[in-house]
Amino acid sequence: MAEALDTKGLAEAQETDSMANNGEAEIPAETPEMSAEGQEAENNAGETEQVDNPDAKWYVVHTYSGYENKVKKDLEKAIENRKLQNLILEVLVPMEEVDEYKEGAHKSSQKKMLPGYVLVHMVHTDMTWYVVRNTRGVTGFVGPGGDLVPLEPEELARMGISTGGDVVRRERPVYIDLQVGDMVVITSEQFQGMTGPVRSINESKQRVTIAVDMFGGATLELGFGEVRKMK
């Protein structure tokens, strides 16, 4: 039979988190048994500076809106204090560069890829579950019935994240405050001041097709930065 969790160590963790969270989260009265591999990994967590663990998997944690960075910071602090670097390897708030066009102006900015979620690369043990789940701002793990279900490599790749946790280069998302049918005015020098409705939008090429009134409805293809939505 697998060895049970060290109740003394867990009791100390409960007491510490109870003081930090003012009793906001409780651990179940009975904790499930962990595997022998998980117990051994937990016992050795503070004895090495190893930063890789083949048993670690990526899990999705749900947070309160706007708490993603705070959860990351608080969880990293708890990992350091409890010397769990060998069990909880990384806490990630995935970000991506996006191009935005609004009222004819272009700007680049960083946005969260998964608002309301944090990714945690960890070995699942009773202790790691407890530390993550009882971090202030965390509402639970994402999975059927609250069960921990690790992300598959394909799922990580779709988010632009490798199994090593690095953000993979992806084509930048582009956002523009236009829809087909919107009336725009052209701002580029050659056709400046001409107006017409948007006929199509090509985000990958960052081009927009306009039916120009002055040309009897003939279309022009222009860059996102060459038109501005009419108010």
N, CA, C and O of each residue as an XYZ file, in Angstrom:
924
protein
N       0.859     -1.191      0.000
C       0.000      0.000      0.000
C       0.891      1.235      0.000
O       1.942      1.251      0.640
N       0.465      2.267     -0.720
C       1.265      3.494     -0.773
C       1.330      4.134      0.595
O       0.396      4.014      1.387
N       2.451      4.827      0.884
C       2.617      5.482      2.169
C       1.700      6.682      2.273
O       1.470      7.380      1.285
N       1.163      6.934      3.486
C       0.285      8.081      3.686
C       1.110      9.337      3.836
O       2.294      9.275      4.167
N       0.475     10.505      3.589
C       1.155     11.780      3.707
C       1.611     12.014      5.143
O       0.915     11.640      6.087
N       2.771     12.630      5.307
C       3.291     12.995      6.613
C       2.352     14.012      7.245
O       2.363     15.185      6.872
N       1.542     13.568      8.197
C       0.510     14.435      8.765
C       1.091     15.586      9.555
O       0.467     16.643      9.649
N       2.275     15.409     10.128
C       2.903     16.505     10.868
C       3.236     17.651      9.938
O       2.962     18.813     10.236
N       3.858     17.292      8.752
C       4.216     18.330      7.793
C       2.994     19.025      7.246
O       3.004     20.239      7.046
N       1.932     18.261      6.999
C       0.717     18.847      6.463
C       0.047     19.719      7.497
O      -0.513     20.762      7.160
N       0.097     19.304      8.769
C      -0.515     20.107      9.827
C       0.179     21.456      9.927
O      -0.471     22.484     10.120
N       1.530     21.450      9.791
C       2.260     22.711      9.830
C       1.868     23.602      8.666
O       1.727     24.816      8.816
N       1.693     22.982      7.493
C       1.294     23.763      6.326
C      -0.088     24.325      6.514
O      -0.353     25.466      6.136
N      -0.995     23.522      7.105
C      -2.359     23.996      7.357
C      -2.335     25.197      8.282
O      -3.031     26.183      8.040
N      -1.541     25.122      9.341
C      -1.500     26.201     10.318
C      -0.981     27.474      9.681
O      -1.510     28.558      9.925
N       0.077     27.342      8.847
C       0.655     28.515      8.191
C      -0.341     29.163      7.262
O      -0.499     30.384      7.278
N      -1.033     28.351      6.433
C      -1.971     28.910      5.463
C      -3.217     29.437      6.130
O      -3.830     30.383      5.636
N      -3.607     28.839      7.257
C      -4.774     29.336      7.975
C      -4.543     30.741      8.450
O      -5.452     31.570      8.413
N      -3.293     31.033      8.915
C      -2.957     32.373      9.365
C      -2.900     33.331      8.195
O      -3.339     34.475      8.311
N      -2.346     32.866      7.024
C      -2.190     33.752      5.872
C      -3.509     34.068      5.219
O      -3.724     35.190      4.761
N      -4.414     33.077      5.167
C      -5.665     33.253      4.431
C      -6.848     33.559      5.317
O      -7.981     33.640      4.843
N      -6.586     33.732      6.633
C      -7.668     34.027      7.576
C      -8.793     32.998      7.509
O      -9.972     33.322      7.655
N      -8.398     31.778      7.290
C      -9.383     30.697      7.311
C     -10.238     30.626      6.068
O     -11.305     30.014      6.107
N      -9.814     31.230      4.955
C     -10.646     31.260      3.764
C     -10.748     29.894      3.098
O     -11.757     29.610      2.453
N      -9.755     29.056      3.229
C      -9.783     27.760      2.572
C      -9.477     26.679      3.597
O      -8.688     26.890      4.518
N     -10.092     25.541      3.434
C      -9.892     24.443      4.358
C      -9.441     23.221      3.592
O      -9.860     22.999      2.456
N      -8.590     22.431      4.209
C      -8.185     21.169      3.608
C      -9.116     20.086      4.133
O      -9.529     20.156      5.291
N      -9.461     19.084      3.323
C     -10.366     18.045      3.795
C      -9.833     17.371      5.047
O      -8.623     17.306      5.262
N     -10.751     16.867      5.875
C     -10.361     16.210      7.117
C      -9.493     14.998      6.841
O      -8.568     14.699      7.597
N      -9.795     14.300      5.752
C      -9.001     13.142      5.387
C      -8.313     13.428      4.070
O      -8.957     13.863      3.115
N      -7.001     13.187      4.006
C      -6.269     13.394      2.775
C      -5.993     12.061      2.118
O      -5.712     11.075      2.799
N      -6.071     12.021      0.773
C      -5.847     10.754      0.083
C      -4.406     10.322      0.162
O      -3.502     11.138      0.342
N      -4.202      9.020      0.024
C      -2.845      8.504      0.026
C      -2.161      8.887     -1.267
O      -2.801      8.940     -2.318
N      -0.865      9.154     -1.202
C      -0.117      9.485     -2.398
C       0.724      8.275     -2.805
O       0.936      7.347     -2.024
N       1.194      8.317     -4.044
C       2.018      7.225     -4.536
C       3.372      7.244     -3.850
O       3.787      8.260     -3.294
N       4.058      6.100     -3.895
C       5.391      6.026     -3.304
C       6.336      6.996     -4.005
O       7.208      7.593     -3.373
N       6.151      7.150     -5.345
C       7.002      8.068     -6.098
C       6.762      9.506     -5.647
O       7.702     10.284     -5.490
N       5.483      9.849     -5.440
C       5.155     11.203     -5.007
C       5.697     11.483     -3.624
O       6.204     12.575     -3.365
N       5.595     10.477     -2.698
C       6.110     10.649     -1.343
C       7.619     10.858     -1.363
O       8.146     11.718     -0.658
N       8.307     10.063     -2.176
C       9.763     10.188     -2.252
C      10.162     11.545     -2.813
O      11.106     12.171     -2.332
N       9.429     12.002     -3.848
C       9.737     13.307     -4.439
C       9.523     14.413     -3.434
O      10.307     15.361     -3.376
N       8.450     14.305     -2.623
C       8.161     15.335     -1.625
C       9.223     15.357     -0.541
O       9.649     16.429     -0.109
N       9.657     14.181     -0.096
C      10.671     14.113      0.950
C      11.984     14.721      0.500
O      12.738     15.258      1.311
N      12.260     14.635     -0.813
C      13.531     15.120     -1.329
C      13.447     16.540     -1.854
O      14.427     17.067     -2.379
N      12.271     17.174     -1.716
C      12.040     18.472     -2.360
C      13.049     19.514     -1.931
O      13.511     20.285     -2.772
N      13.415     19.572     -0.654
C      14.296     20.632     -0.175
C      15.754     20.250     -0.154
O      16.573     21.017      0.352
N      16.117     19.084     -0.689
C      17.473     18.594     -0.559
C      18.318     18.823     -1.794
O      19.488     18.439     -1.817
N      17.744     19.450     -2.840
C      18.480     19.627     -4.070
C      17.989     20.866     -4.779
O      16.860     21.310     -4.567
N      18.847     21.426     -5.628
C      18.461     22.575     -6.409
C      18.028     22.158     -7.807
O      17.974     22.993     -8.711
N      17.727     20.915     -7.992
C      17.281     20.417     -9.281
C      16.055     21.196     -9.734
O      15.128     21.407     -8.952
N      16.045     21.622    -10.991
C      14.935     22.420    -11.501
C      14.137     21.673    -12.569
O      13.282     22.260    -13.232
N      14.413     20.404    -12.733
C      13.669     19.598    -13.690
C      13.185     18.346    -12.990
O      13.885     17.785    -12.147
N      12.000     17.915    -13.337
C      11.444     16.713    -12.727
C      10.587     16.016    -13.771
O       9.578     16.572    -14.204
N      10.961     14.823    -14.181
C      10.226     14.136    -15.250
C       8.790     13.798    -14.870
O       7.969     13.511    -15.742
N       8.478     13.830    -13.572
C       7.116     13.524    -13.140
C       6.205     14.758    -13.162
O       4.998     14.641    -12.947
N       6.770     15.919    -13.417
C       5.977     17.152    -13.397
C       5.116     17.269    -14.644
O       5.535     16.901    -15.742
N       3.911     17.785    -14.460
C       2.989     18.011    -15.573
C       2.396     19.410    -15.428
O       2.465     20.026    -14.364
N       1.819     19.891    -16.515
C       1.209     21.218    -16.511
C      -0.265     21.109    -16.171
O      -0.993     20.299    -16.744
N      -0.702     21.955    -15.213
C      -2.104     21.995    -14.803
C      -2.621     23.430    -14.929
O      -1.863     24.395    -14.835
N      -3.920     23.537    -15.143
C      -4.556     24.857    -15.252
C      -5.266     25.164    -13.945
O      -6.032     24.351    -13.427
N      -4.996     26.355    -13.423
C      -5.604     26.801    -12.169
C      -6.478     28.014    -12.459
O      -6.054     28.956    -13.128
N      -7.705     27.978    -11.947
C      -8.613     29.108    -12.133
C      -8.430     30.095    -10.994
O      -8.291     29.707     -9.835
N      -8.431     31.392    -11.343
C      -8.259     32.439    -10.335
C      -9.400     33.450    -10.441
O     -10.144     33.474    -11.421
N      -9.515     34.268     -9.422
C     -10.424     35.400     -9.523
C      -9.908     36.339    -10.608
O      -8.702     36.437    -10.835
N     -10.832     37.026    -11.275
C     -10.459     37.945    -12.347
C      -9.514     39.012    -11.836
O      -9.775     39.661    -10.823
N      -8.411     39.186    -12.550
C      -7.434     40.194    -12.176
C      -6.426     39.750    -11.138
O      -5.542     40.523    -10.770
N      -6.538     38.500    -10.649
C      -5.641     38.007     -9.605
C      -4.507     37.144    -10.163
O      -3.730     36.578     -9.394
N      -4.404     37.037    -11.484
C      -3.427     36.107    -12.057
C      -2.000     36.395    -11.578
O      -1.311     35.486    -11.114
N      -1.556     37.642    -11.686
C      -0.178     37.973    -11.307
C       0.046     37.875     -9.802
O       1.130     37.496     -9.358
N      -0.965     38.211     -9.025
C      -0.846     38.090     -7.560
C      -0.739     36.622     -7.155
O       0.059     36.265     -6.289
N      -1.549     35.777     -7.789
C      -1.477     34.342     -7.512
C      -0.086     33.823     -7.843
O       0.498     33.069     -7.065
N       0.441     34.218     -8.978
C       1.789     33.791     -9.379
C       2.820     34.211     -8.332
O       3.651     33.406     -7.912
N       2.762     35.470     -7.916
C       3.736     35.987     -6.958
C       3.618     35.279     -5.611
O       4.627     34.872     -5.036
N       2.392     35.130     -5.104
C       2.200     34.504     -3.796
C       2.575     33.032     -3.820
O       3.150     32.515     -2.862
N       2.248     32.360     -4.913
C       2.573     30.941     -5.011
C       4.080     30.741     -5.108
O       4.617     29.821     -4.492
N       4.760     31.573     -5.858
C       6.219     31.466     -5.955
C       6.874     31.702     -4.592
O       7.879     31.072     -4.261
N       6.299     32.608     -3.813
C       6.833     32.853     -2.476
C       6.633     31.631     -1.582
O       7.528     31.259     -0.824
N       5.454     31.009     -1.674
C       5.187     29.807     -0.880
C       6.113     28.666     -1.282
O       6.572     27.903     -0.432
N       6.384     28.551     -2.572
C       7.292     27.509     -3.063
C       8.680     27.704     -2.474
O       9.324     26.752     -2.035
N       9.127     28.947     -2.471
C      10.461     29.240     -1.927
C      10.511     28.991     -0.425
O      11.465     28.392      0.073
N       9.501     29.442      0.294
C       9.495     29.285      1.748
C       9.478     27.824      2.163
O      10.103     27.453      3.156
N       8.773     26.997      1.416
C       8.646     25.584      1.786
C       9.637     24.688      1.048
O       9.628     23.466      1.199
N      10.495     25.327      0.242
C      11.514     24.577     -0.497
C      10.875     23.496     -1.366
O      11.279     22.333     -1.344
N       9.877     23.908     -2.123
C       9.157     22.981     -2.997
C       9.559     23.150     -4.462
O       8.820     22.751     -5.361
N      10.742     23.745     -4.702
C      11.151     24.015     -6.078
C      11.260     22.751     -6.914
O      11.163     22.802     -8.140
N      11.460     21.624     -6.256
C      11.606     20.369     -6.977
C      10.264     19.725     -7.306
O      10.191     18.774     -8.084
N       9.209     20.254     -6.705
C       7.873     19.702     -6.942
C       6.995     20.657     -7.731
O       6.217     20.227     -8.583
N       7.113     21.954     -7.454
C       6.387     22.956     -8.230
C       7.444     23.738     -8.988
O       8.088     24.629     -8.434
N       7.616     23.402    -10.248
C       8.758     23.895    -11.010
C       8.551     25.291    -11.566
O       9.497     26.071    -11.669
N       7.304     25.609    -11.926
C       7.070     26.905    -12.569
C       5.614     27.306    -12.452
O       4.711     26.471    -12.495
N       5.409     28.600    -12.304
C       4.069     29.186    -12.316
C       4.061     30.203    -13.453
O       4.908     31.095    -13.498
N       3.114     30.071    -14.360
C       3.152     30.851    -15.588
C       1.831     31.568    -15.840
O       0.760     30.961    -15.798
N       1.927     32.869    -16.102
C       0.784     33.635    -16.612
C       1.113     33.912    -18.079
O       1.842     34.860    -18.373
N       0.592     33.109    -19.001
C       0.971     33.259    -20.417
C       0.560     34.624    -20.969
O      -0.579     35.064    -20.815
N       1.525     35.278    -21.618
C       1.288     36.581    -22.233
C       1.591     36.492    -23.725
O       2.326     35.609    -24.168
N       1.016     37.415    -24.493
C       1.295     37.469    -25.913
C       1.281     38.918    -26.394
O       0.562     39.760    -25.856
N       2.090     39.187    -27.414
C       2.120     40.501    -28.040
C       0.969     40.588    -29.039
O       0.769     39.678    -29.844
N       0.221     41.676    -28.984
C      -0.883     41.872    -29.927
C      -0.741     43.241    -30.587
O      -0.227     44.188    -29.991
N      -1.209     43.322    -31.829
C      -1.263     44.585    -32.549
C      -2.699     45.083    -32.514
O      -3.627     44.332    -32.812
N      -2.884     46.338    -32.154
C      -4.212     46.921    -32.077
C      -4.289     48.165    -32.952
O      -3.383     48.997    -32.969
N      -5.395     48.266    -33.674
C      -5.665     49.447    -34.487
C      -6.983     50.039    -34.014
O      -8.028     49.393    -34.080
N      -6.920     51.268    -33.540
C      -8.115     51.950    -33.050
C      -8.092     53.390    -33.518
O      -7.136     54.128    -33.280
N      -9.176     53.776    -34.195
C      -9.300     55.123    -34.751
C      -8.089     55.468    -35.614
O      -7.593     56.594    -35.592
N      -7.623     54.474    -36.374
C      -6.527     54.686    -37.305
C      -5.145     54.647    -36.691
O      -4.150     54.691    -37.414
N      -5.059     54.565    -35.374
C      -3.756     54.534    -34.697
C      -3.364     53.094    -34.360
O      -4.207     52.273    -33.998
N      -2.084     52.812    -34.486
C      -1.570     51.464    -34.222
C      -0.736     51.453    -32.950
O       0.058     52.362    -32.707
N      -0.922     50.422    -32.147
C      -0.060     50.235    -30.979
C       0.096     48.739    -30.721
O      -0.788     47.939    -31.026
N       1.237     48.393    -30.157
C       1.500     47.016    -29.741
C       1.394     46.944    -28.228
O       1.809     47.867    -27.527
N       0.849     45.865    -27.731
C       0.708     45.725    -26.282
C       0.780     44.255    -25.908
O       0.669     43.370    -26.756
N       0.967     44.018    -24.621
C       0.985     42.654    -24.100
C      -0.342     42.365    -23.424
O      -0.836     43.167    -22.632
N      -0.912     41.217    -23.742
C      -2.171     40.832    -23.122
C      -2.075     39.394    -22.618
O      -1.300     38.587    -23.132
N      -2.873     39.099    -21.608
C      -2.918     37.737    -21.084
C      -3.584     36.829    -22.103
O      -4.634     37.160    -22.654
N      -2.965     35.685    -22.347
C      -3.540     34.723    -23.269
C      -4.760     34.043    -22.667
O      -5.706     33.703    -23.378
N      -4.734     33.842    -21.331
C      -5.813     33.129    -20.657
C      -6.263     33.922    -19.441
O      -5.930     33.555    -18.314
N      -7.014     35.003    -19.642
C      -7.468     35.791    -18.489
C      -8.243     34.926    -17.499
O      -9.143     34.178    -17.882
N      -7.880     35.037    -16.218
C      -8.560     34.259    -15.190
C      -7.948     32.893    -14.939
O      -8.500     32.091    -14.186
N      -6.803     32.622    -15.570
C      -6.169     31.308    -15.403
C      -4.657     31.459    -15.248
O      -4.048     32.392    -15.773
N      -4.071     30.514    -14.513
C      -2.628     30.425    -14.325
C      -2.222     28.981    -14.600
O      -2.947     28.052    -14.242
N      -1.083     28.791    -15.227
C      -0.571     27.443    -15.472
C       0.487     27.099    -14.433
O       1.343     27.922    -14.110
N       0.422     25.882    -13.916
C       1.373     25.440    -12.898
C       2.013     24.138    -13.363
O       1.325     23.167    -13.677
N       3.347     24.138    -13.401
C       4.116     22.956    -13.784
C       4.572     22.282    -12.498
O       5.452     22.792    -11.804
N       3.970     21.125    -12.177
C       4.235     20.546    -10.863
C       4.039     19.034    -10.859
O       3.447     18.451    -11.768
N       4.564     18.426     -9.793
C       4.283     17.023     -9.491
C       3.072     17.008     -8.561
O       3.062     17.699     -7.542
N       2.071     16.237     -8.903
C       0.846     16.208     -8.099
C       1.051     15.348     -6.855
O       1.163     14.126     -6.946
N       1.099     15.998     -5.690
C       1.092     15.311     -4.404
C       0.067     16.005     -3.530
O      -0.466     17.051     -3.902
N      -0.210     15.432     -2.375
C      -1.140     16.080     -1.452
C      -0.655     17.480     -1.083
O      -1.443     18.421     -1.002
N       0.662     17.602     -0.860
C       1.208     18.882     -0.444
C       1.119     19.922     -1.557
O       0.698     21.052     -1.308
N       1.512     19.558     -2.792
C       1.463     20.542     -3.876
C       0.025     20.955     -4.167
O      -0.253     22.122     -4.440
N      -0.892     19.980     -4.104
C      -2.309     20.330     -4.297
C      -2.741     21.342     -3.244
O      -3.390     22.339     -3.558
N      -2.379     21.080     -2.002
C      -2.790     21.940     -0.900
C      -2.209     23.347     -1.044
O      -2.922     24.335     -0.868
N      -0.922     23.440     -1.363
C      -0.262     24.741     -1.462
C      -0.887     25.570     -2.579
O      -1.171     26.753     -2.389
N      -1.103     24.957     -3.744
C      -1.683     25.691     -4.861
C      -3.132     26.072     -4.570
O      -3.529     27.224     -4.747
N      -3.911     25.098     -4.126
C      -5.349     25.329     -3.936
C      -5.616     26.386     -2.869
O      -6.619     27.095     -2.945
N      -4.741     26.503     -1.883
C      -4.972     27.438     -0.793
C      -4.210     28.748     -0.944
O      -4.073     29.507      0.016
N      -3.722     29.008     -2.136
C      -3.141     30.316     -2.428
C      -4.276     31.316     -2.603
O      -5.254     31.043     -3.299
N      -4.140     32.456     -1.977
C      -5.189     33.471     -2.048
C      -5.457     33.866     -3.506
O      -4.529     34.173     -4.254
N      -6.720     33.854     -3.894
C      -7.107     34.210     -5.254
C      -7.384     33.016     -6.135
O      -7.965     33.170     -7.209
N      -6.979     31.809     -5.706
C      -7.228     30.592     -6.475
C      -8.617     30.053     -6.141
O      -8.980     29.948     -4.969
N      -9.388     29.712     -7.166
C     -10.715     29.138     -6.944
C     -10.740     27.635     -7.187
O     -11.698     26.967     -6.799
N      -9.711     27.095     -7.818
C      -9.672     25.650     -8.010
C      -8.876     25.259     -9.241
O      -8.471     26.101    -10.042
N      -8.664     23.960     -9.370
C      -8.026     23.417    -10.571
C      -9.078     23.198    -11.645
O     -10.245     22.946    -11.345
N      -8.656     23.296    -12.893
C      -9.565     23.073    -14.010
C      -9.538     21.593    -14.378
O      -8.489     21.040    -14.708
N     -10.695     20.972    -14.315
C     -10.821     19.556    -14.643
C     -12.209     19.085    -14.304
O     -12.913     19.752    -13.547
N     -12.632     17.948    -14.842
C     -13.969     17.431    -14.561
C     -14.152     17.148    -13.078
O     -13.399     16.369    -12.494
N     -15.143     17.772    -12.472
C     -15.398     17.552    -11.057
C     -14.303     18.070    -10.153
O     -14.209     17.664     -8.994
N     -13.469     18.968    -10.669
C     -12.375     19.501     -9.860
C     -11.161     18.594     -9.815
O     -10.174     18.917     -9.155
N     -11.217     17.444    -10.517
C     -10.065     16.544    -10.553
C      -8.919     17.183    -11.335
O      -9.138     17.948    -12.274
N      -7.708     16.857    -10.932
C      -6.546     17.369    -11.632
C      -6.317     16.583    -12.915
O      -6.078     15.376    -12.885
N      -6.390     17.274    -14.023
C      -6.148     16.650    -15.323
C      -5.037     17.435    -16.009
O      -5.234     18.603    -16.344
N      -3.870     16.822    -16.226
C      -2.766     17.563    -16.841
C      -3.057     17.905    -18.298
O      -3.791     17.192    -18.982
N      -2.479     18.991    -18.754
C      -2.620     19.389    -20.149
C      -1.774     18.480    -21.032
O      -0.678     18.060    -20.661
N      -2.314     18.191    -22.202
C      -1.562     17.409    -23.185
C      -0.632     18.348    -23.956
O      -0.906     19.545    -24.053
N       0.470     17.816    -24.507
C       1.385     18.659    -25.294
C       0.676     19.410    -26.410
O       1.031     20.548    -26.717
N      -0.337     18.773    -27.025
C      -1.069     19.434    -28.104
C      -1.835     20.649    -27.589
O      -1.930     21.668    -28.272
N      -2.383     20.531    -26.368
C      -3.112     21.652    -25.779
C      -2.166     22.794    -25.450
O      -2.495     23.962    -25.656
N      -0.990     22.453    -24.937
C       0.003     23.481    -24.639
C       0.462     24.166    -25.917
O       0.647     25.383    -25.945
N       0.645     23.386    -26.972
C       1.104     23.950    -28.245
C       0.082     24.921    -28.813
O       0.449     25.936    -29.405
N      -1.208     24.614    -28.637
C      -2.245     25.513    -29.147
C      -2.228     26.853    -28.429
O      -2.675     27.863    -28.972
N      -1.707     26.858    -27.203
C      -1.575     28.108    -26.464
C      -0.217     28.753    -26.693
O       0.092     29.785    -26.099
N       0.591     28.147    -27.551
C       1.904     28.700    -27.838
C       2.934     28.407    -26.785
O       3.902     29.155    -26.642
N       2.749     27.314    -26.028
C       3.663     26.974    -24.938
C       4.241     25.591    -25.192
O       3.511     24.639    -25.470
N       5.559     25.493    -25.094
C       6.196     24.196    -25.267
C       6.097     23.416    -23.974
O       5.748     23.973    -22.933
N       6.402     22.123    -24.034
C       6.357     21.296    -22.831
C       7.413     21.726    -21.832
O       7.357     21.345    -20.663
N       8.390     22.526    -22.289
C       9.400     23.051    -21.380
C       8.968     24.326    -20.684
O       9.669     24.833    -19.809
N       7.797     24.851    -21.078
C       7.274     26.029    -20.424
C       7.614     27.341    -21.112
O       7.190     28.402    -20.655
N       8.379     27.288    -22.212
C       8.718     28.508    -22.924
C       7.567     28.909    -23.835
O       6.892     28.061    -24.419
N       7.358     30.203    -23.945
C       6.329     30.683    -24.857
C       6.864     30.580    -26.275
O       7.918     31.132    -26.588
N       6.142     29.878    -27.125
C       6.565     29.649    -28.501
C       6.176     30.854    -29.348
O       5.108     31.437    -29.158
N       7.037     31.221    -30.273
C       6.718     32.337    -31.162
C       5.505     31.979    -32.026
O       5.493     30.947    -32.698
N       4.500     32.833    -31.999
C       3.321     32.637    -32.822
C       3.062     33.927    -33.600
O       3.598     34.988    -33.278
N       2.234     33.806    -34.625
C       1.842     35.007    -35.343
C       1.059     35.916    -34.409
O       0.144     35.471    -33.717
N       1.424     37.184    -34.394
C       0.776     38.121    -33.472
C      -0.712     38.262    -33.793
O      -1.085     38.440    -34.953
N      -1.554     38.184    -32.776
C      -2.964     38.497    -32.998
C      -3.113     39.976    -33.354
O      -2.361     40.824    -32.875
N      -4.095     40.266    -34.201
C      -4.347     41.638    -34.625
C      -5.799     41.981    -34.328
O      -6.711     41.222    -34.655
N      -6.000     43.138    -33.703
C      -7.343     43.604    -33.390
C      -7.554     44.971    -34.019
O      -6.676     45.831    -33.957
N      -8.725     45.173    -34.629
C      -9.064     46.454    -35.229
C     -10.504     46.782    -34.876
O     -11.363     45.901    -34.833
N     -10.757     48.054    -34.625
C     -12.090     48.470    -34.186
C     -13.033     48.686    -35.366
O     -13.776     49.667    -35.400
N     -13.003     47.770    -36.330
C     -13.864     47.868    -37.509
C     -14.613     46.572    -37.732
O     -14.143     45.495    -37.364
N     -15.779     46.686    -38.335
C     -16.561     45.538    -38.771
C     -17.025     45.804    -40.195
O     -17.102     46.951    -40.635
N     -17.331     44.734    -40.902
C     -17.860     44.889    -42.263
C     -19.141     45.726    -42.194
O     -20.034     45.459    -41.390
N     -19.207     46.738    -43.052
C     -20.362     47.636    -43.066
C     -20.100     48.972    -42.396
O     -20.836     49.930    -42.633
N     -19.065     49.063    -41.560
C     -18.737     50.332    -40.909
C     -18.298     51.367    -41.943
O     -17.630     51.029    -42.921
N     -18.668     52.605    -41.730
C     -18.216     53.697    -42.578
C     -16.867     54.195    -42.073
O     -16.681     54.420    -40.877
N     -15.923     54.363    -43.006
C     -14.588     54.820    -42.640
C     -14.179     55.980    -43.520
O     -14.736     56.185    -44.599
N     -13.208     56.732    -43.056
C     -12.575     57.770    -43.845
C     -11.123     57.374    -44.063
O     -10.453     56.898    -43.147
N     -10.646     57.576    -45.280
C      -9.272     57.203    -45.611
C      -8.327     58.299    -45.138
O      -8.576     59.485    -45.358
N      -7.245     57.894    -44.490
C      -6.287     58.854    -43.932
C      -4.973     58.881    -44.697
O      -4.154     59.770    -44.465
N      -4.746     57.932    -45.602
C      -3.503     57.926    -46.367
C      -3.492     59.109    -47.334
O      -4.544     59.560    -47.788
N      -2.308     59.602    -47.641
C      -2.172     60.851    -48.387
C      -2.846     60.813    -49.755
O      -3.496     61.780    -50.153
N      -2.697     59.716    -50.468
C      -3.200     59.654    -51.842
C      -4.718     59.787    -51.923
O      -5.235     60.442    -52.829
N      -5.436     59.172    -50.985
C      -6.901     59.181    -51.022
C      -7.499     59.852    -49.791
O      -8.649     59.589    -49.437
N      -6.748     60.693    -49.156
C      -7.159     61.290    -47.894
C      -8.512     62.002    -48.000
O      -8.769     62.781    -48.918
N      -9.363     61.695    -47.016
C     -10.668     62.325    -46.945
C     -11.784     61.565    -47.622
O     -12.957     61.842    -47.369
N     -11.451     60.611    -48.480
C     -12.482     59.816    -49.152
C     -13.136     58.883    -48.138
O     -12.502     58.433    -47.184
N     -14.410     58.605    -48.366
C     -15.148     57.767    -47.421
C     -15.817     56.601    -48.129
O     -15.949     56.590    -49.353
N     -16.234     55.628    -47.344
C     -16.963     54.484    -47.882
C     -17.106     53.400    -46.840
O     -16.460     53.441    -45.793
N     -17.959     52.422    -47.129
C     -18.169     51.322    -46.183
C     -17.107     50.234    -46.318
O     -16.532     50.043    -47.390
N     -16.858     49.529    -45.228
C     -15.930     48.396    -45.232
C     -16.601     47.206    -45.889
O     -17.702     46.813    -45.504
N     -15.937     46.636    -46.880
C     -16.467     45.452    -47.564
C     -15.876     44.153    -47.030
O     -16.563     43.133    -46.983
N     -14.612     44.180    -46.627
C     -13.976     42.974    -46.078
C     -12.774     43.370    -45.244
O     -12.200     44.444    -45.424
N     -12.400     42.484    -44.326
C     -11.261     42.712    -43.426
C     -10.377     41.466    -43.448
O     -10.857     40.359    -43.205
N      -9.103     41.642    -43.733
C      -8.147     40.538    -43.739
C      -7.148     40.776    -42.612
O      -6.185     41.527    -42.769
N      -7.392     40.119    -41.464
C      -6.546     40.364    -40.299
C      -5.136     39.822    -40.483
O      -4.176     40.419    -39.997
N      -5.000     38.702    -41.177
C      -3.660     38.124    -41.344
C      -2.760     39.034    -42.164
O      -1.557     39.108    -41.912
N      -3.335     39.734    -43.151
C      -2.560     40.657    -43.974
C      -2.664     42.097    -43.484
O      -1.986     42.989    -43.992
N      -3.521     42.308    -42.491
C      -3.759     43.644    -41.943
C      -4.174     44.613    -43.052
O      -3.648     45.718    -43.181
N      -5.149     44.143    -43.851
C      -5.670     44.937    -44.953
C      -7.186     45.006    -44.860
O      -7.836     44.086    -44.363
N      -7.735     46.112    -45.346
C      -9.179     46.305    -45.332
C      -9.617     46.788    -46.714
O      -8.949     47.620    -47.328
N     -10.740     46.262    -47.198
C     -11.264     46.658    -48.506
C     -12.423     47.628    -48.314
O     -13.367     47.353    -47.574
N     -12.333     48.782    -49.002
C     -13.309     49.850    -48.867
C     -13.988     50.094    -50.218
O     -13.325     50.118    -51.254
N     -15.298     50.273    -50.200
C     -16.024     50.706    -51.396
C     -16.092     52.227    -51.361
O     -16.844     52.804    -50.574
N     -15.304     52.872    -52.216
C     -15.165     54.327    -52.160
C     -16.320     55.004    -52.888
O     -16.555     54.752    -54.070
N     -17.036     55.862    -52.174
C     -18.199     56.545    -52.741
C     -17.817     57.389    -53.958
O     -18.542     57.414    -54.952
N     -16.684     58.074    -53.878
C     -16.286     58.985    -54.953
C     -16.021     58.246    -56.251
O     -16.133     58.822    -57.333
N     -15.668     56.964    -56.146
C     -15.369     56.169    -57.332
C     -16.563     55.331    -57.762
O     -16.398     54.346    -58.481
N     -17.751     55.705    -57.336
C     -18.950     54.968    -57.720
C     -19.027     53.591    -57.104
O     -19.637     52.684    -57.671
N     -18.415     53.429    -55.955
C     -18.474     52.141    -55.268
C     -17.325     51.215    -55.598
O     -17.295     50.085    -55.112
N     -16.364     51.662    -56.422
C     -15.186     50.842    -56.713
C     -14.408     50.628    -55.412
O     -14.405     51.480    -54.524
N     -13.764     49.493    -55.325
C     -13.106     49.146    -54.062
C     -11.625     49.497    -54.071
O     -10.958     49.486    -55.105
N     -11.141     49.810    -52.871
C      -9.724     50.026    -52.630
C      -9.301     49.123    -51.481
O     -10.044     48.941    -50.517
N      -8.103     48.558    -51.591
C      -7.544     47.761    -50.495
C      -6.464     48.583    -49.816
O      -5.494     49.007    -50.444
N      -6.649     48.800    -48.521
C      -5.740     49.654    -47.769
C      -5.277     48.958    -46.496
O      -5.894     47.996    -46.038
N      -4.177     49.462    -45.932
C      -3.685     48.931    -44.672
C      -4.545     49.400    -43.510
O      -5.237     50.414    -43.604
N      -4.496     48.652    -42.413
C      -5.289     49.011    -41.235
C      -4.997     50.435    -40.764
O      -5.885     51.123    -40.260
N      -3.753     50.870    -40.930
C      -3.374     52.187    -40.440
C      -3.731     53.312    -41.400
O      -3.397     54.469    -41.145
N      -4.405     52.988    -42.505
C      -4.738     54.007    -43.499
C      -6.218     54.408    -43.465
O      -6.663     55.198    -44.297
N      -6.958     53.883    -42.534
C      -8.378     54.228    -42.443
C      -8.745     54.496    -40.980
O      -8.079     54.032    -40.054
N      -9.814     55.250    -40.811
C     -10.297     55.533    -39.466
C     -11.820     55.432    -39.457
O     -12.489     55.926    -40.365
N     -12.352     54.797    -38.437
C     -13.796     54.646    -38.333
C     -14.452     56.002    -38.138
O     -13.998     56.821    -37.339
N     -15.540     56.227    -38.893
C     -16.262     57.496    -38.770
C     -17.208     57.429    -37.574
O     -17.847     56.408    -37.321
N     -17.279     58.522    -36.860
C     -18.147     58.571    -35.679
C     -19.558     58.983    -36.055
O     -20.426     59.077    -35.188
